[in-house]
Amino acid sequence: MFNLFKKKYFDFTNLKKIPKNNYEFDKKEYLKNLEISFNEFEKKKFFNKRNLSYPNIAYYLKKEKKKIDFFDIGANNLDNYFHLKKKFQKKIRYFFYDQENKSIIIEDFSKKKSLKNIYVLKKNFKKINNLKKNNLSIFFLGSVIQYLKDHKKFLKKIIYLKPKRIMICGNIFYRNKFPSKKILMKQLNMWPQIYYQFFYNIEDIVEFFKKNSYLLVLKEKNFSDKNLNFSNIKSHFDEIDRYNLIFEKKND
């Protein structure tokens, strides 16, 4: 069925808001996938990066000499945890943040499996007060902000904590033919399911971070989805693609 829509991975919509039940949560399937990832991790074989929104995350971090506080925002699962623990062992403290139903499962799962250096953040991460000054604090948002009603309000909560780096990976950004700073689109590649997400004006995002004392230090295309294409919509944009953006805090 995907072949019918491979030329229409995304399309425009008249909707102004993302529908409430944009993604249905299947607890049974979620637990099944957690077990698969954990078993792969336990076998001490190469951890498959197939589901990572930024497969090169370990390569990007490998030169860091400091210990790392890694805040996985909208983490969804523990794939980033397993991948990073394989590479860095005790060098990383991993913080999981997602919807409450997932957080409860992850907290229980990590205890049962005796996973170390993992912390589950509840509801409001604004209350975090243990960012270690000598550690490299990184907030990682992998394919997250496109589902947010107010992405800037959410990002300001993170900026308030003054992490050293903020990584926004696997999101679709465009350059202007549109006056708007974001556009709601429908996603058709999972037919018969239709999902919705925002595309963002990259110049607006960069300027937002700049005003909040964060500079863009890396912009690269994200190739985690080999089927991704914009063939039916790219003529409407000056530039459009899936990118990884890394912002670093200016020295005070």
TORKOL-4160 file (C-alpha; in steps of 0.2 Angstrom, whole numbers, padded with zeros to 4 digits, m for minus):
252
<pt num="1" X="0000" Y="0000" Z="0000"/>
<pt num="2" X="0015" Y="0012" Z="0003"/>
<pt num="3" X="0019" Y="0012" Z="m0015"/>
<pt num="4" X="0003" Y="0021" Z="m0019"/>
<pt num="5" X="0009" Y="0035" Z="m0008"/>
<pt num="6" X="0028" Y="0035" Z="m0010"/>
<pt num="7" X="0026" Y="0051" Z="m0021"/>
<pt num="8" X="0016" Y="0058" Z="m0007"/>
<pt num="9" X="0025" Y="0056" Z="0009"/>
<pt num="10" X="0017" Y="0072" Z="0015"/>
<pt num="11" X="0004" Y="0084" Z="0009"/>
<pt num="12" X="m0005" Y="0100" Z="0015"/>
<pt num="13" X="m0020" Y="0100" Z="0026"/>
<pt num="14" X="m0033" Y="0113" Z="0030"/>
<pt num="15" X="m0032" Y="0109" Z="0049"/>
<pt num="16" X="m0025" Y="0122" Z="0060"/>
<pt num="17" X="m0022" Y="0110" Z="0075"/>
<pt num="18" X="m0015" Y="0092" Z="0077"/>
<pt num="19" X="m0029" Y="0080" Z="0081"/>
<pt num="20" X="m0030" Y="0074" Z="0099"/>
<pt num="21" X="m0027" Y="0056" Z="0095"/>
<pt num="22" X="m0013" Y="0059" Z="0083"/>
<pt num="23" X="m0004" Y="0043" Z="0088"/>
<pt num="24" X="m0012" Y="0029" Z="0098"/>
<pt num="25" X="m0002" Y="0021" Z="0112"/>
<pt num="26" X="m0002" Y="0002" Z="0112"/>
<pt num="27" X="0005" Y="m0003" Z="0129"/>
<pt num="28" X="0007" Y="m0021" Z="0124"/>
<pt num="29" X="0017" Y="m0017" Z="0108"/>
<pt num="30" X="0027" Y="m0004" Z="0118"/>
<pt num="31" X="0033" Y="m0017" Z="0131"/>
<pt num="32" X="0037" Y="m0029" Z="0118"/>
<pt num="33" X="0049" Y="m0017" Z="0109"/>
<pt num="34" X="0057" Y="m0013" Z="0126"/>
<pt num="35" X="0061" Y="m0031" Z="0129"/>
<pt num="36" X="0068" Y="m0033" Z="0111"/>
<pt num="37" X="0079" Y="m0018" Z="0114"/>
<pt num="38" X="0085" Y="m0024" Z="0131"/>
<pt num="39" X="0089" Y="m0042" Z="0125"/>
<pt num="40" X="0099" Y="m0034" Z="0111"/>
<pt num="41" X="0108" Y="m0023" Z="0123"/>
<pt num="42" X="0111" Y="m0038" Z="0135"/>
<pt num="43" X="0119" Y="m0049" Z="0122"/>
<pt num="44" X="0133" Y="m0036" Z="0121"/>
<pt num="45" X="0132" Y="m0036" Z="0102"/>
<pt num="46" X="0132" Y="m0021" Z="0091"/>
<pt num="47" X="0116" Y="m0011" Z="0096"/>
<pt num="48" X="0105" Y="m0009" Z="0081"/>
<pt num="49" X="0103" Y="0010" Z="0077"/>
<pt num="50" X="0088" Y="0007" Z="0066"/>
<pt num="51" X="0076" Y="0017" Z="0077"/>
<pt num="52" X="0087" Y="0031" Z="0082"/>
<pt num="53" X="0082" Y="0048" Z="0076"/>
<pt num="54" X="0100" Y="0053" Z="0076"/>
<pt num="55" X="0110" Y="0037" Z="0073"/>
<pt num="56" X="0127" Y="0047" Z="0074"/>
<pt num="57" X="0124" Y="0053" Z="0092"/>
<pt num="58" X="0138" Y="0042" Z="0099"/>
<pt num="59" X="0150" Y="0048" Z="0086"/>
<pt num="60" X="0146" Y="0066" Z="0089"/>
<pt num="61" X="0149" Y="0063" Z="0108"/>
<pt num="62" X="0164" Y="0052" Z="0107"/>
<pt num="63" X="0177" Y="0066" Z="0109"/>
<pt num="64" X="0169" Y="0073" Z="0124"/>
<pt num="65" X="0181" Y="0072" Z="0139"/>
<pt num="66" X="0168" Y="0077" Z="0152"/>
<pt num="67" X="0155" Y="0066" Z="0160"/>
<pt num="68" X="0138" Y="0069" Z="0151"/>
<pt num="69" X="0121" Y="0072" Z="0158"/>
<pt num="70" X="0110" Y="0067" Z="0143"/>
<pt num="71" X="0091" Y="0072" Z="0144"/>
<pt num="72" X="0081" Y="0063" Z="0132"/>
<pt num="73" X="0066" Y="0073" Z="0129"/>
<pt num="74" X="0051" Y="0065" Z="0121"/>
<pt num="75" X="0062" Y="0049" Z="0122"/>
<pt num="76" X="0048" Y="0037" Z="0118"/>
<pt num="77" X="0059" Y="0022" Z="0122"/>
<pt num="78" X="0076" Y="0017" Z="0129"/>
<pt num="79" X="0085" Y="0015" Z="0112"/>
<pt num="80" X="0096" Y="0030" Z="0115"/>
<pt num="81" X="0100" Y="0024" Z="0133"/>
<pt num="82" X="0105" Y="0007" Z="0127"/>
<pt num="83" X="0115" Y="0014" Z="0112"/>
<pt num="84" X="0124" Y="0027" Z="0123"/>
<pt num="85" X="0128" Y="0015" Z="0137"/>
<pt num="86" X="0136" Y="0003" Z="0125"/>
<pt num="87" X="0148" Y="0017" Z="0120"/>
<pt num="88" X="0151" Y="0027" Z="0136"/>
<pt num="89" X="0147" Y="0015" Z="0150"/>
<pt num="90" X="0148" Y="0025" Z="0166"/>
<pt num="91" X="0152" Y="0042" Z="0157"/>
<pt num="92" X="0133" Y="0046" Z="0155"/>
<pt num="93" X="0119" Y="0050" Z="0167"/>
<pt num="94" X="0103" Y="0047" Z="0156"/>
<pt num="95" X="0087" Y="0056" Z="0160"/>
<pt num="96" X="0071" Y="0050" Z="0152"/>
<pt num="97" X="0056" Y="0062" Z="0149"/>
<pt num="98" X="0040" Y="0058" Z="0140"/>
<pt num="99" X="0021" Y="0056" Z="0142"/>
<pt num="100" X="0016" Y="0050" Z="0159"/>
<pt num="101" X="0010" Y="0033" Z="0153"/>
<pt num="102" X="0027" Y="0029" Z="0146"/>
<pt num="103" X="0037" Y="0036" Z="0160"/>
<pt num="104" X="0028" Y="0025" Z="0172"/>
<pt num="105" X="0032" Y="0010" Z="0162"/>
<pt num="106" X="0050" Y="0015" Z="0160"/>
<pt num="107" X="0052" Y="0018" Z="0178"/>
<pt num="108" X="0046" Y="0001" Z="0182"/>
<pt num="109" X="0055" Y="m0008" Z="0168"/>
<pt num="110" X="0072" Y="0000" Z="0173"/>
<pt num="111" X="0070" Y="m0006" Z="0191"/>
<pt num="112" X="0066" Y="m0023" Z="0186"/>
<pt num="113" X="0080" Y="m0024" Z="0174"/>
<pt num="114" X="0092" Y="m0016" Z="0186"/>
<pt num="115" X="0097" Y="m0002" Z="0173"/>
<pt num="116" X="0110" Y="0010" Z="0180"/>
<pt num="117" X="0112" Y="0028" Z="0179"/>
<pt num="118" X="0094" Y="0031" Z="0172"/>
<pt num="119" X="0082" Y="0044" Z="0179"/>
<pt num="120" X="0064" Y="0046" Z="0175"/>
<pt num="121" X="0058" Y="0064" Z="0175"/>
<pt num="122" X="0040" Y="0067" Z="0180"/>
<pt num="123" X="0028" Y="0079" Z="0172"/>
<pt num="124" X="0037" Y="0096" Z="0174"/>
<pt num="125" X="0056" Y="0095" Z="0171"/>
<pt num="126" X="0057" Y="0113" Z="0175"/>
<pt num="127" X="0060" Y="0107" Z="0193"/>
<pt num="128" X="0077" Y="0099" Z="0188"/>
<pt num="129" X="0090" Y="0106" Z="0200"/>
<pt num="130" X="0104" Y="0094" Z="0198"/>
<pt num="131" X="0113" Y="0099" Z="0182"/>
<pt num="132" X="0131" Y="0097" Z="0187"/>
<pt num="133" X="0142" Y="0112" Z="0182"/>
<pt num="134" X="0157" Y="0101" Z="0178"/>
<pt num="135" X="0146" Y="0089" Z="0167"/>
<pt num="136" X="0142" Y="0092" Z="0149"/>
<pt num="137" X="0123" Y="0094" Z="0150"/>
<pt num="138" X="0114" Y="0090" Z="0134"/>
<pt num="139" X="0095" Y="0091" Z="0130"/>
<pt num="140" X="0091" Y="0080" Z="0116"/>
<pt num="141" X="0074" Y="0081" Z="0106"/>
<pt num="142" X="0073" Y="0068" Z="0093"/>
<pt num="143" X="0058" Y="0070" Z="0082"/>
<pt num="144" X="0048" Y="0079" Z="0096"/>
<pt num="145" X="0044" Y="0097" Z="0092"/>
<pt num="146" X="0034" Y="0094" Z="0077"/>
<pt num="147" X="0020" Y="0087" Z="0088"/>
<pt num="148" X="0020" Y="0102" Z="0100"/>
<pt num="149" X="0006" Y="0115" Z="0100"/>
<pt num="150" X="0018" Y="0128" Z="0106"/>
<pt num="151" X="0036" Y="0123" Z="0103"/>
<pt num="152" X="0043" Y="0139" Z="0108"/>
<pt num="153" X="0035" Y="0139" Z="0125"/>
<pt num="154" X="0041" Y="0121" Z="0128"/>
<pt num="155" X="0059" Y="0126" Z="0122"/>
<pt num="156" X="0059" Y="0140" Z="0134"/>
<pt num="157" X="0057" Y="0128" Z="0149"/>
<pt num="158" X="0073" Y="0119" Z="0143"/>
<pt num="159" X="0082" Y="0136" Z="0140"/>
<pt num="160" X="0078" Y="0141" Z="0157"/>
<pt num="161" X="0089" Y="0127" Z="0164"/>
<pt num="162" X="0104" Y="0133" Z="0154"/>
<pt num="163" X="0110" Y="0117" Z="0147"/>
<pt num="164" X="0127" Y="0118" Z="0137"/>
<pt num="165" X="0119" Y="0111" Z="0122"/>
<pt num="166" X="0102" Y="0108" Z="0114"/>
<pt num="167" X="0100" Y="0095" Z="0100"/>
<pt num="168" X="0085" Y="0096" Z="0089"/>
<pt num="169" X="0086" Y="0080" Z="0077"/>
<pt num="170" X="0075" Y="0072" Z="0064"/>
<pt num="171" X="0063" Y="0087" Z="0061"/>
<pt num="172" X="0058" Y="0095" Z="0045"/>
<pt num="173" X="0063" Y="0113" Z="0042"/>
<pt num="174" X="0060" Y="0124" Z="0027"/>
<pt num="175" X="0065" Y="0141" Z="0020"/>
<pt num="176" X="0053" Y="0154" Z="0016"/>
<pt num="177" X="0040" Y="0155" Z="0002"/>
<pt num="178" X="0027" Y="0155" Z="0016"/>
<pt num="179" X="0026" Y="0170" Z="0028"/>
<pt num="180" X="0021" Y="0158" Z="0042"/>
<pt num="181" X="0034" Y="0152" Z="0055"/>
<pt num="182" X="0027" Y="0134" Z="0055"/>
<pt num="183" X="0015" Y="0124" Z="0044"/>
<pt num="184" X="0004" Y="0109" Z="0049"/>
<pt num="185" X="0006" Y="0095" Z="0037"/>
<pt num="186" X="m0002" Y="0077" Z="0035"/>
<pt num="187" X="0009" Y="0062" Z="0034"/>
<pt num="188" X="0003" Y="0049" Z="0022"/>
<pt num="189" X="0017" Y="0035" Z="0022"/>
<pt num="190" X="0009" Y="0025" Z="0035"/>
<pt num="191" X="m0008" Y="0023" Z="0026"/>
<pt num="192" X="m0022" Y="0019" Z="0031"/>
<pt num="193" X="m0016" Y="0029" Z="0046"/>
<pt num="194" X="m0014" Y="0047" Z="0043"/>
<pt num="195" X="m0004" Y="0057" Z="0055"/>
<pt num="196" X="0000" Y="0076" Z="0057"/>
<pt num="197" X="0015" Y="0086" Z="0061"/>
<pt num="198" X="0022" Y="0104" Z="0060"/>
<pt num="199" X="0036" Y="0109" Z="0048"/>
<pt num="200" X="0046" Y="0124" Z="0054"/>
<pt num="201" X="0054" Y="0139" Z="0046"/>
<pt num="202" X="0073" Y="0136" Z="0050"/>
<pt num="203" X="0077" Y="0155" Z="0050"/>
<pt num="204" X="0064" Y="0158" Z="0064"/>
<pt num="205" X="0071" Y="0143" Z="0074"/>
<pt num="206" X="0089" Y="0149" Z="0073"/>
<pt num="207" X="0084" Y="0167" Z="0077"/>
<pt num="208" X="0074" Y="0161" Z="0092"/>
<pt num="209" X="0089" Y="0152" Z="0099"/>
<pt num="210" X="0100" Y="0167" Z="0096"/>
<pt num="211" X="0089" Y="0178" Z="0106"/>
<pt num="212" X="0090" Y="0166" Z="0120"/>
<pt num="213" X="0109" Y="0165" Z="0120"/>
<pt num="214" X="0111" Y="0149" Z="0110"/>
<pt num="215" X="0121" Y="0148" Z="0093"/>
<pt num="216" X="0119" Y="0136" Z="0079"/>
<pt num="217" X="0135" Y="0125" Z="0079"/>
<pt num="218" X="0129" Y="0111" Z="0068"/>
<pt num="219" X="0116" Y="0109" Z="0054"/>
<pt num="220" X="0116" Y="0093" Z="0044"/>
<pt num="221" X="0103" Y="0082" Z="0035"/>
<pt num="222" X="0095" Y="0068" Z="0044"/>
<pt num="223" X="0095" Y="0052" Z="0034"/>
<pt num="224" X="0087" Y="0040" Z="0047"/>
<pt num="225" X="0072" Y="0037" Z="0035"/>
<pt num="226" X="0077" Y="0031" Z="0018"/>
<pt num="227" X="0060" Y="0032" Z="0011"/>
<pt num="228" X="0057" Y="0051" Z="0015"/>
<pt num="229" X="0053" Y="0062" Z="0001"/>
<pt num="230" X="0046" Y="0079" Z="m0003"/>
<pt num="231" X="0043" Y="0076" Z="m0022"/>
<pt num="232" X="0025" Y="0082" Z="m0022"/>
<pt num="233" X="0027" Y="0098" Z="m0011"/>
<pt num="234" X="0045" Y="0104" Z="m0013"/>
<pt num="235" X="0041" Y="0116" Z="m0027"/>
<pt num="236" X="0031" Y="0126" Z="m0013"/>
<pt num="237" X="0047" Y="0129" Z="m0003"/>
<pt num="238" X="0064" Y="0137" Z="m0007"/>
<pt num="239" X="0072" Y="0123" Z="0003"/>
<pt num="240" X="0065" Y="0109" Z="0013"/>
<pt num="241" X="0073" Y="0093" Z="0022"/>
<pt num="242" X="0074" Y="0084" Z="0038"/>
<pt num="243" X="0089" Y="0091" Z="0048"/>
<pt num="244" X="0098" Y="0089" Z="0064"/>
<pt num="245" X="0102" Y="0106" Z="0073"/>
<pt num="246" X="0114" Y="0108" Z="0087"/>
<pt num="247" X="0114" Y="0124" Z="0097"/>
<pt num="248" X="0127" Y="0128" Z="0110"/>
<pt num="249" X="0125" Y="0141" Z="0124"/>
<pt num="250" X="0135" Y="0157" Z="0123"/>
<pt num="251" X="0148" Y="0160" Z="0137"/>
<pt num="252" X="0141" Y="0171" Z="0150"/>
